[in-house]
Amino acid sequence: RRQRQMCIRDSEMSLLKRIEDKGAVVGAWMFFREPVLAGTASKVGYDFVCIDMQHGVQSFDDMNAMISAVHLGDALPIVRSASCDEGLAGRYLDAGAAAVIFPMVNTRAQAESCVRACYYPPKGERSMGAIGATLLFGDDYFDIGNDVTFAIPMIETRDAVDNIDEILSVEGVDIIFVGPGDLAVSYGLPPANDNPDPEYQAALARIVERCNAHGVIAGVYSSAELAQIRREQGFRLISISTDWDSAIGGISADLDAVTV
């Protein structure tokens, strides 16, 4: 009974439902292999914690420990995959991730692959065997798996913006996530979380507008300084902090404050 109740709680607090209930959610981004930082972010009130397996330094064992640490708090653990690999995505979800973010999704076919990887039949083709997720979510995880996990394609290129309607029309794509740095590079701009370039700003606006038209949540990699602007633009899944920035910023600030 206790595990059944835990499953119901987690099903009701799926990432999509949390966004719908709160209007928008904010998260922390983890590049380091440190479960204490991931767990702390979950405990202090972030809505989600993303473990970056594309650009981070974590091993698979590190990721497992970080997912378990996130589950100790109220945040939902998300993993950014190293690639649009269906086998990797299944492993992340089996470990207990609530969603997988897939980098560099530029076509409908790639978006369909993301969905196949993340959902059990008949919605997708995910293989049964979620050992870690069952321990974290409960014994009836298989019954609720499709309700508590999400496939999140990243929109990071001009091609993806051009194909946005095809990507958003894929059944099972309920949330997308913009990578602003790579998106800027694809428009011939320096990598950054934002740029005043009119074409770049028009691309962001188009992504949000088409998401609204398709009933899909628009997310974005961002910062605390940009968060309010991104919310006003219509983004509803917003990362606002990274362990890298927080650690480097704090270490540098302490050194700057000392004159000996």
VEXKOLFI-517346 format. One record per residue: x, y, z of N, C-alpha, C in turn. Coordinates in steps of 0.2 Angstrom, whole numbers, padded with zeros to 4 digits, always signed. Layout:
XYZXYZXYZ/...
//
This chain:
+0004-0006+0000+0000+0000+0000+0004+0006+0000/+0010+0006+0004+0014+0012+0004+0017+0014-0002/+0019+0009-0006+0022+0010-0012+0017+0012-0017/+0011+0010-0017+0006+0012-0021+0004+0019-0020/+0004+0021-0014+0002+0028-0013+0008+0033-0015/+0014+0030-0015+0020+0034-0017+0019+0035-0025/+0017+0030-0028+0016+0030-0036+0011+0035-0038/+0006+0035-0034+0000+0040-0035+0003+0047-0034/+0007+0048-0029+0009+0055-0028+0014+0057-0034/+0018+0053-0036+0023+0054-0041+0019+0055-0048/+0014+0051-0049+0010+0052-0055+0007+0059-0055/+0004+0061-0050+0001+0067-0050+0006+0073-0050/+0012+0072-0048+0017+0077-0049+0022+0076-0055/+0019+0074-0060+0024+0073-0066+0026+0080-0068/+0031+0080-0072+0034+0086-0074+0029+0091-0078/+0025+0088-0082+0020+0091-0086+0014+0094-0081/+0012+0090-0076+0007+0093-0072+0010+0098-0067/+0016+0097-0065+0019+0103-0061+0019+0109-0065/+0021+0109-0071+0021+0115-0075+0014+0118-0076/+0009+0114-0077+0002+0116-0078+0000+0119-0072/+0001+0116-0066-0001+0118-0059+0002+0125-0058/+0009+0126-0059+0012+0132-0057+0013+0137-0062/+0011+0136-0068+0012+0140-0074+0019+0140-0077/+0024+0140-0073+0031+0139-0075+0035+0136-0069/+0040+0133-0071+0045+0129-0066+0052+0131-0068/+0056+0131-0062+0063+0133-0063+0067+0127-0061/+0073+0126-0064+0078+0121-0062+0085+0123-0062/+0089+0118-0059+0096+0118-0058+0099+0113-0063/+0105+0115-0066+0108+0111-0071+0115+0109-0068/+0116+0102-0068+0122+0099-0065+0127+0097-0071/+0133+0100-0071+0138+0097-0075+0143+0093-0071/+0144+0094-0064+0148+0090-0060+0145+0084-0058/+0150+0079-0055+0148+0073-0053+0147+0073-0046/+0142+0077-0043+0142+0078-0036+0134+0077-0034/+0133+0071-0031+0126+0070-0028+0124+0075-0023/+0128+0077-0019+0126+0082-0014+0124+0088-0017/+0127+0091-0022+0124+0097-0025+0117+0096-0028/+0116+0090-0032+0110+0088-0035+0105+0088-0029/+0106+0084-0024+0101+0083-0018+0100+0090-0015/+0105+0094-0014+0104+0101-0011+0099+0105-0015/+0100+0105-0022+0095+0109-0026+0088+0106-0026/+0087+0100-0025+0081+0097-0024+0078+0099-0018/+0082+0099-0012+0079+0101-0006+0078+0108-0005/+0081+0113-0008+0080+0120-0007+0074+0123-0011/+0071+0119-0016+0065+0121-0019+0065+0121-0026/+0070+0119-0030+0070+0119-0037+0065+0114-0039/+0062+0115-0045+0056+0111-0047+0059+0105-0051/+0065+0106-0054+0068+0100-0058+0076+0101-0057/+0079+0096-0058+0087+0096-0058+0089+0092-0064/+0093+0095-0068+0095+0092-0074+0102+0089-0074/+0103+0083-0075+0110+0080-0075+0112+0080-0082/+0118+0083-0084+0120+0084-0090+0125+0079-0092/+0122+0074-0096+0126+0068-0098+0129+0069-0105/+0128+0075-0108+0131+0077-0114+0137+0081-0113/+0137+0086-0109+0143+0090-0108+0146+0090-0101/+0142+0086-0097+0145+0086-0090+0150+0081-0089/+0153+0080-0083+0159+0075-0082+0156+0069-0078/+0150+0068-0078+0147+0062-0074+0148+0056-0078/+0150+0050-0074+0149+0044-0077+0142+0041-0076/+0140+0035-0078+0134+0033-0077+0132+0031-0070/+0137+0029-0066+0137+0028-0059+0135+0034-0056/+0139+0040-0057+0138+0046-0054+0130+0048-0056/+0128+0047-0062+0121+0049-0063+0116+0046-0059/+0117+0039-0058+0113+0035-0054+0112+0038-0047/+0118+0040-0044+0118+0042-0037+0115+0049-0037/+0116+0053-0042+0113+0060-0042+0105+0060-0043/+0103+0055-0047+0096+0054-0048+0093+0052-0041/+0096+0047-0037+0093+0045-0031+0093+0051-0026/+0099+0055-0026+0099+0061-0022+0093+0066-0023/+0092+0067-0030+0086+0072-0032+0080+0069-0029/+0079+0063-0029+0073+0060-0026+0072+0061-0019/+0077+0063-0015+0076+0064-0008+0073+0071-0007/+0073+0075-0012+0069+0081-0011+0063+0082-0015/+0060+0087-0017+0054+0088-0021+0055+0089-0028/+0061+0090-0030+0063+0091-0037+0062+0085-0041/+0061+0086-0048+0061+0080-0052+0067+0079-0056/+0070+0073-0056+0077+0073-0060+0076+0072-0067/+0079+0076-0071+0080+0076-0078+0087+0074-0081/+0087+0070-0086+0094+0069-0089+0094+0072-0096/+0100+0076-0097+0101+0077-0104+0105+0072-0107/+0103+0069-0112+0106+0063-0115+0113+0065-0119/+0117+0061-0120+0123+0062-0124+0122+0063-0131/+0116+0060-0134+0114+0060-0141+0107+0058-0141/+0104+0058-0147+0098+0055-0148+0098+0047-0149/+0100+0044-0144+0101+0037-0144+0096+0034-0140/+0092+0029-0143+0086+0026-0139+0089+0022-0134/+0094+0018-0135+0097+0014-0129+0099+0018-0123/+0102+0023-0124+0104+0028-0119+0098+0030-0115/+0093+0033-0119+0088+0036-0115+0084+0031-0111/+0083+0025-0113+0080+0019-0109+0084+0018-0103/+0091+0019-0103+0095+0018-0097+0094+0023-0092/+0093+0030-0094+0092+0035-0090+0085+0035-0086/+0080+0033-0090+0074+0032-0087+0073+0026-0083/+0076+0021-0084+0076+0015-0080+0080+0017-0073/+0085+0021-0073+0088+0023-0067+0084+0028-0063/+0078+0030-0066+0074+0035-0062+0073+0042-0064/+0075+0043-0070+0074+0050-0073+0067+0051-0074/+0064+0057-0073+0057+0059-0075+0057+0061-0082/+0062+0063-0085+0062+0065-0092+0069+0065-0095/+0069+0064-0102+0076+0064-0105+0075+0070-0110/+0081+0074-0110+0081+0080-0115+0086+0077-0120/+0084+0078-0126+0088+0075-0132+0091+0081-0136/+0098+0081-0137+0101+0087-0140+0100+0086-0148/+0100+0092-0151+0101+0093-0158+0096+0089-0162/+0089+0090-0160+0084+0087-0164+0082+0092-0169/+0083+0090-0175+0081+0095-0181+0076+0092-0185/+0073+0086-0185+0068+0084-0189+0063+0080-0186/+0057+0079-0189+0052+0075-0187+0054+0068-0185/+0058+0065-0189+0060+0058-0188+0064+0058-0182/+0068+0062-0180+0072+0062-0174+0068+0063-0168/+0063+0067-0169+0058+0068-0163+0054+0062-0162/+0052+0058-0167+0049+0052-0167+0053+0047-0163/+0060+0047-0165+0064+0042-0161+0065+0044-0154/+0064+0050-0152+0064+0052-0145+0058+0049-0141/+0053+0050-0144+0046+0047-0142+0047+0039-0141/+0049+0036-0146+0050+0029-0146+0054+0027-0140/+0059+0030-0139+0064+0028-0133+0061+0029-0126/+0056+0034-0125+0054+0036-0119+0048+0033-0116/+0044+0030-0121+0037+0028-0119+0036+0020-0120/+0033+0017-0115+0031+0010-0116+0026+0009-0122/+0025+0003-0125+0020+0002-0130+0013+0003-0127/+0008+0005-0131+0008+0007-0138+0011+0014-0140/+0012+0018-0135+0014+0025-0136+0021+0025-0139/+0026+0021-0137+0033+0020-0139+0035+0013-0140/+0042+0013-0139+0045+0006-0140+0050+0005-0134/+0049+0008-0128+0053+0007-0123+0053+0000-0120/+0059-0003-0119+0059-0009-0116+0058-0010-0109/+0054-0015-0107+0053-0016-0100+0059-0018-0096/+0060-0015-0090+0065-0017-0086+0068-0012-0081/+0063-0008-0079+0065-0001-0075+0067-0003-0068/+0073-0006-0067+0075-0008-0060+0075-0002-0055/+0079+0003-0057+0080+0008-0053+0074+0013-0052/+0070+0014-0058+0064+0018-0057+0059+0014-0053/+0059+0008-0053+0054+0004-0049+0055+0005-0041/+0062+0005-0040+0064+0006-0033+0062+0013-0030/+0063+0018-0035+0061+0025-0033+0054+0027-0034/+0051+0025-0039+0044+0027-0040+0039+0022-0036/+0040+0015-0036+0036+0011-0033+0035+0005-0038/+0031-0001-0035+0031-0007-0038+0026-0007-0045/+0022-0002-0045+0018-0002-0051+0020+0004-0056/+0027+0005-0056+0030+0009-0061+0028+0008-0068/+0028+0002-0070+0026+0000-0077+0019+0003-0079/+0014+0003-0074+0008+0005-0075+0007+0013-0076/+0012+0016-0073+0012+0024-0073+0017+0027-0077/+0022+0022-0079+0028+0025-0083+0027+0030-0088/+0022+0029-0092+0020+0034-0098+0017+0040-0095/+0015+0040-0089+0012+0047-0086+0017+0051-0082/+0023+0048-0080+0028+0051-0076+0034+0052-0080/+0035+0050-0086+0041+0051-0090+0039+0055-0096/+0044+0059-0099+0043+0063-0105+0049+0063-0109/+0048+0064-0116+0053+0065-0121+0053+0072-0122/+0059+0075-0122+0060+0082-0123+0065+0084-0128/+0063+0085-0134+0068+0087-0140+0071+0094-0138/+0077+0095-0140+0080+0101-0139+0080+0105-0146/+0078+0111-0146+0078+0115-0152+0085+0119-0152/+0089+0118-0156+0096+0121-0155+0099+0124-0162/+0095+0123-0167+0098+0125-0174+0093+0129-0178/+0095+0132-0183+0091+0135-0188+0086+0130-0192/+0089+0124-0193+0085+0119-0196+0079+0117-0192/+0081+0116-0185+0075+0114-0181+0070+0120-0180/+0072+0126-0181+0067+0131-0181+0063+0131-0187/+0066+0130-0193+0063+0129-0199+0058+0123-0199/+0060+0118-0195+0055+0112-0195+0051+0111-0189/+0050+0117-0186+0047+0117-0179+0040+0114-0179/+0036+0115-0184+0029+0113-0184+0029+0105-0185/+0034+0102-0189+0034+0095-0190+0036+0092-0183/+0041+0095-0180+0043+0092-0173+0038+0092-0168/+0034+0098-0168+0029+0099-0163+0023+0095-0164/+0022+0092-0170+0016+0089-0172+0017+0081-0170/+0023+0079-0168+0024+0072-0166+0020+0070-0160/+0016+0065-0160+0012+0063-0154+0017+0061-0149/+0017+0063-0143+0021+0062-0138+0026+0067-0136/+0027+0072-0140+0031+0078-0139+0026+0083-0135/+0027+0083-0129+0023+0088-0125+0027+0094-0122/+0034+0093-0122+0038+0098-0120+0044+0099-0125/+0047+0105-0127+0053+0105-0130+0057+0110-0126/+0064+0110-0128+0069+0114-0124+0074+0117-0128/+0074+0124-0128+0079+0127-0132+0086+0128-0129/+0091+0126-0133+0098+0127-0132+0100+0134-0135/+0100+0139-0131+0101+0146-0134+0108+0147-0137/+0113+0144-0134+0120+0144-0136+0121+0142-0143/+0119+0135-0144+0120+0132-0151+0115+0135-0156/+0109+0138-0153+0105+0141-0158+0108+0147-0160/+0111+0151-0156+0115+0157-0158+0120+0156-0163/+0124+0150-0162+0130+0149-0166+0127+0147-0173/+0121+0144-0174+0118+0142-0180+0116+0148-0184/+0115+0154-0181+0113+0160-0184+0119+0164-0185/+0125+0161-0184+0131+0165-0185+0133+0170-0180/+0131+0169-0174+0132+0173-0168+0136+0169-0163/+0139+0173-0158+0143+0170-0153+0139+0166-0148/+0141+0160-0146+0137+0156-0141+0136+0160-0135/+0130+0161-0133+0128+0164-0127+0120+0163-0125/+0118+0164-0119+0111+0163-0117+0106+0168-0121/+0109+0173-0123+0104+0178-0126+0108+0182-0131/+0105+0185-0136+0108+0190-0141+0103+0194-0143/+0104+0201-0144+0099+0206-0146+0098+0205-0154/+0102+0201-0158+0101+0201-0165+0093+0199-0166/+0090+0203-0171+0083+0203-0173+0081+0196-0175/+0085+0193-0179+0084+0186-0182+0084+0181-0177/+0088+0182-0172+0089+0177-0166+0083+0178-0162/+0081+0184-0160+0075+0185-0156+0068+0183-0160/+0068+0184-0166+0063+0181-0170+0062+0174-0170/+0068+0170-0170+0068+0163-0169+0065+0161-0162/+0067+0164-0157+0064+0162-0150+0057+0164-0150/+0054+0169-0153+0047+0171-0153+0043+0166-0157/+0046+0164-0163+0043+0159-0167+0042+0152-0163/+0047+0150-0160+0047+0144-0156+0041+0144-0151/+0041+0149-0147+0036+0150-0142+0029+0150-0145/+0028+0154-0151+0022+0155-0154+0019+0148-0157/+0024+0144-0160+0022+0138-0163+0020+0133-0157/+0024+0133-0152+0023+0129-0146+0016+0130-0143/+0014+0136-0143+0007+0138-0140+0002+0135-0145/+0003+0136-0152-0002+0134-0157-0003+0126-0156/+0003+0122-0155+0002+0115-0154+0001+0112-0147/+0000+0117-0143-0001+0115-0136+0005+0111-0133/+0011+0113-0134+0017+0111-0132+0020+0116-0127/+0023+0113-0122+0027+0118-0117+0034+0120-0120/+0035+0126-0120+0042+0128-0122+0046+0129-0116/+0052+0126-0116+0057+0127-0111+0063+0130-0114/+0068+0132-0109+0074+0135-0112+0080+0135-0106/+0086+0134-0108+0092+0134-0104+0093+0142-0103/+0093+0144-0097+0094+0151-0095+0098+0152-0089/+0097+0158-0086+0100+0160-0080+0095+0164-0076/+0097+0165-0069+0093+0169-0065+0092+0176-0068/+0097+0179-0071+0096+0186-0073+0091+0186-0079/+0091+0181-0083+0086+0181-0089+0079+0178-0088/+0079+0175-0082+0073+0171-0081+0066+0174-0082/+0066+0180-0079+0059+0184-0079+0058+0186-0087/+0063+0188-0090+0062+0189-0098+0060+0183-0101/+0063+0177-0100+0061+0171-0103+0053+0169-0101/+0052+0170-0095+0045+0169-0093+0040+0174-0097/+0042+0180-0097+0037+0185-0101+0037+0183-0108/+0042+0180-0111+0042+0178-0118+0038+0172-0119/+0036+0168-0114+0031+0162-0114+0035+0156-0113/+0041+0156-0111+0044+0149-0109+0042+0147-0102/+0041+0141-0101+0038+0139-0094+0042+0133-0091/+0047+0131-0094+0052+0126-0091+0059+0130-0092/+0062+0132-0086+0067+0137-0087+0073+0135-0082/+0079+0133-0084+0084+0132-0080+0087+0139-0078/+0089+0140-0072+0091+0146-0069+0098+0146-0066/+0101+0140-0065+0107+0140-0061+0111+0134-0063/+0117+0134-0063+0122+0128-0064+0126+0127-0058/+0128+0121-0057+0133+0120-0052+0140+0123-0054/+0141+0123-0060+0148+0126-0063+0148+0134-0061/+0143+0137-0063+0143+0145-0062+0143+0146-0055/+0139+0142-0051+0139+0144-0044+0145+0143-0040/+0149+0137-0042+0155+0135-0039+0160+0140-0041/+0161+0141-0048+0166+0146-0050+0165+0153-0048/+0159+0155-0048+0157+0162-0045+0159+0163-0038/+0157+0158-0034+0158+0158-0027+0166+0158-0025/+0169+0154-0029+0177+0154-0027+0180+0160-0030/+0178+0163-0035+0181+0169-0038+0179+0175-0033/+0173+0175-0031+0171+0181-0027+0175+0181-0020/+0176+0175-0017+0179+0175-0011+0187+0177-0012/+0190+0175-0018+0197+0178-0019+0197+0185-0020/+0192+0188-0024+0192+0195-0025+0190+0199-0018/+0187+0196-0013+0186+0199-0007+0191+0200-0002/+0197+0196-0004+0202+0196+0001+0208+0199-0002/+0211+0204+0002+0217+0207+0000+0223+0206+0005/+0227+0201+0004+0232+0199+0009+0239+0198+0005/
//
